[in-house]
Amino acid sequence: MRRTTGIYSSRRTHPVPEPVSLSSSHLEGILNQVKGFLEPYFPLFHRTDMALTAWLYLQGLLSTLPRKSAEPIAELHDIDRKVLQRFVGVSPWSDRRIRDRMLEDVSQTIGDPCGVLCVDPSAFPKKGKKSVGVKRQWCGRTGKKDNCQIGVFASYASPKGRCLLDTKLALPKEWIDDKQRRIECHIPEDQTYLKHWELADEVLKDVANVPHACILGDSEMGRCGEFRDRLAQRGEHYILDIPVSLKIRVVRKGRPTSKPIQAGKWMAHLPNRAWTRVKTREGSQGERIIEIYREEVLTERKDGTFRKETFLALRPAETPHDVRFTLANMPKNTSLEEMAQYGTRRWTIEDCLERAKSECGMGQYEVRSWVGWHHHMTMAMLAVWLLEKLRLSKQGESFPPSNVPVVRVDPCGDHFKSSSGSRKACQKNFATFQPKSYGNLLSQTQEETLLSCSRDG
C-alpha cells in the first residue's frame, strides 16, 4: 500500500484522546462486555482449553504490551509460551469459521445498505527467508522495496462504524514453485499463484453477504479491467481508483472520441467551471468540500470490445492540485453527492489497518506457517472489531467513545519489570489459565484481582 496525498493523505490528523481515569465499575463493565462479545466465538474453537487460550491471546493483543507476540503475551499471563505458539501456529481451529461468524456479527451490528466494502494490499516487514510468502518487494510500511509479506485485506465501513473483515496471504511465484518451502510452511496443495487483484476478488466473494452499496479500491485494483469485469458480472457496483495513464474514450452525445486518451491528459485541459462542489463527511475531520467531475466513457478490453463506465475525478476544494481519478459503474440515477460520499471513503481501510497494526499487534507475530499467519490475522481483526463494538456501545454516554486505553488495561502496571533479561508477569496476572466451561472465563475472584491490580498499578 503506497502512501498517497490529497483526499487519502497518510498525514491525516485525528483528535488526540484526553487522558482517562477509569473507575472500577467502568472496568468491570468492560470486562463483562468483552466476555459477552466473545461467547458466540468460543464453540468455534472446538475445545474449552483452546477457547481459553484464544481469550488469553486476545487479551494480550488488547493489552499495553510493547510487543504482542506469543512470548510476551505468555509472560503476561504467566503461562508456557508454547501454549500460545501452538494455538497460533498449529492448532486445528478454523480461522475461516471465526471470520464468517464475525461477518454475521458485523452485518447485524453496523450493516447498512449505504455501507462500502474496501480492498487493499498491506505489507508486513520481515527478516529472513523462512516466513511463508516473504520476498523482497514493495513495502508500503517502509516506503521502499523491502523484505516483507503481503496480505490482501477487505474492510467494511457504514454510517454506523467500520472494521476489517477478511484477508488472504499473497504468495509470490517463487513460493508456489518451491516444493520444499511449501512443505515446510504447510501451504495447502491446491494453493496456486494469484495476483493481488485476483486475491481481492476471492476475498470479496467471501464477504459479499454484508449489506453494501459499492466496492472501493486503489489504483492497483482499478487499473485491471478483468477485475472490474468480474465485479460487474456478479452485479457489484464499484468506484475504483485508476492511474493517470489509463486510457479512456469520452462519450459525448452518444458518440465516443475517435482515439483513446490518457485520463491525466484529458483532465489537464478541463476548465474550472466543469467541476461541481459537494459536501461530504470524512469521519474525524468533519465535513469537507469536495469538487467532483463526471463523464461517461468507454474502456477497451484485451479482445477489442468496450465496456461502458463512468469516469470520476475528485479533488479537495482546498487543494485542487490533488486530483484523484476513478472508474465506476454506479447506477445512472446516482447523484454527484452520493458519488462523492462513496468515493471518499476508501481511507477507512487504511485507518482500520493502521489501528490493527499500532493498537492490536497485527504486525507483531512470530509465525512462519500458512496456518499461523491466517490464525494471527484473524485474532487481530477480531480485536479490532471488539474495539469498535465497545466504542459503539458507549456512544451517547459520558464515557470516552473511542479511546483505546479504555480497553487496554495494564493489569501489572509498574510491577511488569525485567528480570534476568526476561520479562515476567506480576503475581496478579490478567487471568489464571484454568480450563472452565464456555462463557465463564473469569471468575468473580479473578475479576476482583484484575480490578485491584489495575488500581494498584
C-alpha positions in Angstrom: 0.0 0.0 0.0 1.8 3.1 -1.2 1.4 6.3 0.7 -0.7 8.8 -1.1 -1.5 12.5 -0.8 -4.7 14.6 -1.1 -8.0 13.0 -0.2 -6.4 9.9 1.2 -3.3 11.6 2.7 -1.4 9.3 5.2 -0.8 12.5 7.2 -4.4 12.6 8.1 -4.8 14.1 11.6 -7.1 12.7 14.2 -8.1 14.3 17.6 -5.9 13.0 20.4 -8.0 11.5 23.1 -7.8 13.1 26.5 -6.3 11.0 29.4 -9.0 8.9 31.0 -9.3 7.9 34.6 -11.3 4.6 34.9 -13.4 3.7 37.9 -13.7 0.0 38.9 -17.3 0.0 37.8 -16.4 1.1 34.3 -13.6 -1.5 34.1 -15.9 -4.3 35.4 -18.5 -3.3 32.8 -15.8 -3.5 30.1 -14.8 -7.0 31.2 -18.4 -8.2 31.1 -18.8 -6.7 27.6 -15.7 -8.4 26.4 -16.8 -11.8 27.7 -20.2 -11.3 26.1 -18.6 -10.3 22.9 -16.5 -13.5 22.7 -19.1 -16.0 23.8 -20.5 -16.7 20.3 -17.0 -17.5 19.1 -15.9 -19.9 21.8 -17.7 -23.0 20.4 -15.9 -22.5 17.1 -12.6 -23.4 18.8 -14.0 -26.9 19.4 -12.4 -27.4 22.9 -12.7 -25.4 26.1 -9.0 -25.2 26.7 -8.5 -23.8 23.1 -11.2 -21.2 23.7 -9.5 -20.2 26.9 -6.2 -19.8 25.1 -8.0 -17.6 22.5 -9.3 -15.5 25.3 -5.7 -15.0 26.7 -4.3 -14.3 23.3 -6.9 -11.7 22.6 -6.3 -10.0 26.0 -2.6 -9.8 25.0 -3.5 -8.1 21.7 -5.6 -5.6 23.6 -3.0 -5.0 26.4 -0.3 -2.4 26.8 2.5 -4.8 26.0 5.1 -3.0 23.8 5.3 -6.2 21.7 2.4 -8.6 21.3 3.9 -11.8 20.0 3.3 -15.2 21.8 6.2 -15.0 24.2 5.4 -11.6 25.8 1.7 -12.5 26.0 2.6 -15.8 27.7 4.7 -13.9 30.2 1.9 -11.5 30.9 -0.3 -14.4 31.9 2.5 -16.4 33.5 2.0 -19.5 31.2 4.2 -21.5 29.0 4.8 -19.7 25.7 4.4 -23.0 23.8 0.7 -23.0 24.7 0.2 -19.8 22.7 2.6 -20.8 20.0 0.7 -24.0 19.3 -2.6 -22.1 19.4 -1.5 -19.7 16.7 0.8 -21.9 14.7 -0.6 -25.4 14.5 -4.0 -25.7 16.3 -6.7 -27.1 14.1 -9.4 -24.4 14.7 -10.7 -22.9 11.6 -9.9 -19.2 11.1 -12.4 -19.2 8.2 -15.3 -20.1 10.6 -14.2 -17.3 13.0 -14.2 -14.7 10.2 -17.6 -16.0 8.9 -19.1 -15.6 12.4 -17.5 -12.1 12.6 -19.1 -11.2 9.3 -22.5 -12.1 10.6 -21.9 -10.0 13.7 -20.7 -7.1 11.6 -23.8 -7.3 9.4 -26.2 -7.4 12.4 -24.4 -4.6 14.2 -23.2 -2.0 11.7 -24.7 -3.4 8.5 -26.3 -0.7 6.3 -27.3 -0.5 2.6 -25.1 2.6 2.3 -22.0 0.7 3.5 -19.0 0.1 1.4 -16.5 -2.7 1.0 -12.9 -1.7 0.6 -10.0 -3.9 -0.6 -6.3 -3.1 -0.2 -2.9 -4.9 0.0 -0.9 -4.4 3.1 2.7 -5.3 3.8 4.5 -6.7 6.9 8.3 -6.2 7.0 10.0 -9.5 8.0 13.6 -10.7 8.4 15.0 -13.9 6.9 13.6 -16.2 4.2 11.6 -18.8 6.2 8.3 -17.0 6.9 5.6 -18.0 4.4 5.4 -15.8 1.4 8.2 -13.5 2.3 10.1 -11.8 -0.5 11.9 -8.6 -1.3 9.1 -6.5 -2.8 7.5 -3.1 -2.5 6.6 -2.5 1.2 4.2 0.4 1.9 5.1 0.2 5.6 8.7 1.2 5.0 8.1 3.1 1.8 10.6 1.2 -0.3 11.4 -2.3 -1.7 12.0 -4.4 1.3 11.8 -8.0 2.7 8.1 -8.4 3.6 4.9 -10.4 3.4 1.8 -9.0 1.7 -1.8 -9.7 2.6 -4.8 -8.5 0.7 -7.5 -7.2 3.1 -11.2 -6.4 2.9 -12.8 -3.9 5.3 -16.4 -2.6 5.8 -17.5 0.9 6.5 -21.0 2.2 7.1 -22.5 5.3 8.7 -22.5 3.2 12.0 -18.9 2.1 12.1 -16.0 0.3 10.4 -13.8 -2.8 10.8 -11.7 -5.3 8.9 -13.5 -8.4 7.6 -11.2 -10.8 5.8 -7.7 -11.4 4.4 -5.6 -13.7 2.2 -1.9 -14.0 2.1 -0.2 -13.3 -1.3 2.3 -16.0 -2.3 5.0 -15.0 -4.8 5.6 -17.3 -7.8 8.9 -18.4 -6.2 7.0 -19.9 -3.3 4.4 -21.6 -5.5 7.1 -23.4 -7.4 9.3 -24.3 -4.4 8.0 -27.7 -3.1 10.3 -27.8 -0.1 9.2 -24.3 1.1 5.6 -25.3 0.6 6.1 -28.4 2.8 7.9 -26.5 5.5 5.3 -23.8 5.8 2.3 -26.2 5.3 0.9 -24.4 2.3 -2.2 -26.1 1.0 -1.6 -28.3 -2.0 -4.4 -26.6 -4.0 -3.0 -23.1 -3.4 -1.9 -21.5 -6.7 -0.3 -18.2 -7.7 -2.8 -15.3 -7.7 -2.2 -11.7 -8.4 -3.3 -9.1 -5.9 -6.5 -8.3 -7.8 -7.3 -12.0 -8.0 -6.9 -12.4 -4.3 -9.0 -9.3 -3.8 -11.7 -10.9 -5.9 -11.6 -14.1 -3.8 -11.8 -12.1 -0.6 -14.8 -10.1 -1.9 -16.6 -13.2 -2.7 -16.3 -14.4 0.9 -17.7 -11.1 2.4 -20.3 -10.4 -0.3 -23.2 -11.0 2.1 -22.6 -7.9 4.2 -25.0 -5.2 3.0 -23.2 -2.7 0.8 -23.7 -0.2 -1.9 -20.4 -0.5 -3.7 -16.7 -1.7 -3.6 -13.7 0.7 -3.3 -10.1 0.0 -4.1 -6.8 1.7 -5.0 -5.3 2.1 -8.5 -3.6 -1.4 -8.2 -7.1 -2.8 -8.3 -8.8 -0.3 -10.6 -6.3 -0.5 -13.4 -7.2 -4.1 -14.0 -10.1 -4.3 -16.5 -10.6 -8.0 -15.8 -11.2 -7.3 -12.1 -13.8 -4.7 -12.9 -15.4 -7.1 -15.3 -15.7 -9.8 -12.7 -17.3 -7.4 -10.2 -19.8 -6.2 -12.9 -20.6 -9.8 -13.8 -21.5 -10.6 -10.2 -23.8 -7.5 -10.1 -21.4 -5.5 -7.9 -21.1 -1.7 -8.1 -17.6 -0.2 -7.8 -15.7 3.0 -7.6 -12.0 2.1 -8.2 -9.0 4.4 -8.4 -7.1 4.3 -11.7 -3.6 5.6 -12.7 -3.4 8.9 -14.7 -2.0 6.9 -17.6 -5.1 4.7 -18.1 -6.7 5.4 -21.5 -10.4 6.3 -21.9 -12.7 7.3 -24.7 -15.1 10.0 -23.7 -18.7 9.6 -24.8 -20.4 12.8 -26.0 -24.0 12.8 -27.4 -23.8 9.0 -27.6 -20.5 9.0 -29.6 -17.1 8.2 -28.3 -13.9 10.1 -29.2 -12.1 8.7 -32.2 -9.0 7.9 -30.3 -8.4 6.9 -26.7 -6.7 9.5 -24.4 -4.9 9.2 -21.1 -7.1 10.2 -18.2 -4.5 12.7 -17.0 -4.2 14.4 -20.3 -7.9 14.7 -20.7 -8.2 16.4 -17.3 -5.3 18.8 -17.9 -7.5 20.9 -20.3 -10.7 20.8 -18.2 -11.9 24.2 -17.2 -12.7 25.0 -13.6 -16.4 25.6 -14.4 -16.7 21.8 -15.2 -16.2 20.9 -11.5 -19.1 20.6 -9.1 -18.7 21.3 -5.4 -20.4 19.0 -2.9 -20.2 18.4 0.8 -19.0 15.2 2.2 -18.1 13.8 5.7 -14.7 12.3 6.4 -15.0 11.0 9.9 -12.9 12.8 12.5 -12.1 15.6 10.1 -15.8 16.5 9.9 -17.5 18.0 6.9 -15.3 18.7 3.9 -15.9 20.3 0.5 -15.1 18.1 -2.5 -15.0 19.0 -6.1 -16.2 16.3 -8.5 -16.3 15.8 -12.3 -18.2 13.0 -14.0 -18.1 11.8 -17.6 -19.4 8.7 -19.4 -16.5 6.8 -21.1 -15.6 3.6 -22.9 -12.6 1.5 -21.9 -11.2 -1.2 -24.1 -10.8 -4.9 -23.2 -8.0 -7.1 -24.4 -10.3 -8.7 -27.0 -11.0 -5.3 -28.6 -14.5 -4.9 -27.2 -15.5 -2.0 -25.0 -17.1 -1.6 -21.6 -19.3 1.4 -20.6 -18.1 3.1 -17.3 -18.3 6.4 -15.5 -15.1 8.4 -15.2 -14.9 10.3 -11.9 -12.4 12.9 -10.8 -12.3 14.1 -7.2 -10.2 16.7 -5.5 -10.4 18.6 -2.2 -11.6 22.2 -2.6 -8.7 23.5 -0.5 -6.0 21.6 -2.6 -7.3 21.4 -6.2 -4.0 20.1 -7.5 -4.5 16.8 -5.6 -6.8 15.2 -8.2 -7.8 11.5 -7.9 -9.2 9.5 -10.9 -11.6 6.7 -10.7 -13.8 4.4 -12.8 -17.3 3.5 -11.6 -20.3 1.5 -12.7 -22.8 3.0 -10.3 -26.5 3.2 -11.3 -27.3 6.1 -13.7 -29.6 7.7 -11.1 -26.7 8.1 -8.6 -26.2 11.8 -7.8 -22.9 13.5 -7.7 -23.3 14.0 -3.9 -23.8 10.2 -3.5 -20.8 9.5 -5.7 -18.7 11.9 -3.6 -19.9 10.3 -0.4 -19.0 6.8 -1.5 -15.8 7.7 -3.4 -14.2 9.5 -0.5 -14.5 6.6 2.0 -11.6 4.4 0.8 -9.4 5.9 3.6 -11.4 3.8 6.1 -9.5 0.6 5.2 -6.2 2.4 5.7 -7.5 3.6 9.1 -8.5 0.1 10.1 -5.2 -1.4 9.1 -3.3 1.3 11.0 -5.4 0.6 14.1 -4.8 -3.1 13.8 -1.0 -2.7 13.4 -0.5 0.0 16.0 -3.1 -1.0 18.6 -3.8 -4.7 18.2 -0.4 -6.2 17.3 -1.3 -7.3 13.8 2.3 -7.0 12.5 4.0 -8.3 15.7 3.7 -12.0 15.0 6.4 -14.7 15.0 4.9 -17.4 12.9 6.2 -19.0 9.7 3.4 -21.2 8.5 0.4 -20.6 6.3 -1.9 -21.6 9.1 -0.1 -19.4 11.7 -0.3 -16.3 9.5 -4.0 -16.6 9.0 -4.7 -17.5 12.6 -2.9 -14.5 13.9 -4.5 -12.1 11.4 -7.9 -13.4 12.3 -7.3 -12.8 16.0 -6.0 -9.3 15.3 -9.1 -8.5 13.2 -11.3 -9.8 16.0 -9.5 -7.5 18.4 -10.2 -4.5 16.1 -13.9 -5.5 15.8 -14.0 -5.8 19.6 -12.7 -2.2 20.0 -15.3 -1.0 17.5 -18.1 -2.7 19.3 -17.0 -1.2 22.6 -16.9 2.2 21.1 -20.4 1.8 19.6 -21.8 0.6 23.0 -20.6 3.8 24.7 -21.9 6.4 22.2 -24.1 8.9 23.8 -22.8 8.3 27.3 -20.3 10.3 29.3 -17.8 7.6 28.6 -14.9 8.2 26.1 -16.3 6.9 22.8 -13.2 5.7 21.0 -10.3 5.8 23.4 -8.2 2.6 23.1 -6.6 2.9 26.6 -10.1 2.4 28.0 -9.8 -1.2 26.8 -6.1 -1.6 27.1 -5.9 -2.2 30.8 -2.4 -2.9 32.0 -3.0 -5.5 34.8 0.5 -5.3 36.1 1.3 -1.6 35.9 4.8 -0.9 37.3 5.1 -4.5 38.5 5.8 -5.6 34.9 9.6 -5.4 35.1 12.6 -7.1 33.5 14.2 -10.0 35.5 17.4 -11.5 34.2 16.7 -10.4 30.7 13.2 -11.9 30.7 10.1 -10.0 31.5 7.9 -11.8 34.0 4.2 -11.1 34.7 3.3 -9.9 38.1 1.6 -12.3 40.5 -1.8 -10.6 40.0 -1.9 -11.5 36.3 -4.7 -10.8 33.9 -6.4 -14.2 34.1 -5.4 -17.5 35.6 -5.1 -20.2 32.9 -7.5 -22.8 34.2 -10.0 -24.7 32.0 -13.6 -23.7 32.6 -16.8 -24.1 30.7 -17.7 -21.6 27.9 -18.9 -18.2 29.0 -17.2 -18.3 32.4 -13.7 -17.4 31.6 -13.1 -15.1 34.5 -14.4 -16.0 37.9 -15.6 -13.3 40.3 -12.3 -13.6 42.2 -10.3 -13.2 39.1 -12.3 -10.1 38.1 -11.7 -8.6 41.6 -8.0 -9.4 41.2 -7.9 -7.6 37.8 -9.7 -4.6 39.2 -7.4 -4.5 42.3 -4.3 -4.9 40.2 -5.3 -2.1 37.8 -6.0 0.3 40.6 -2.7 -0.6 42.4 -0.7 -0.3 39.1 
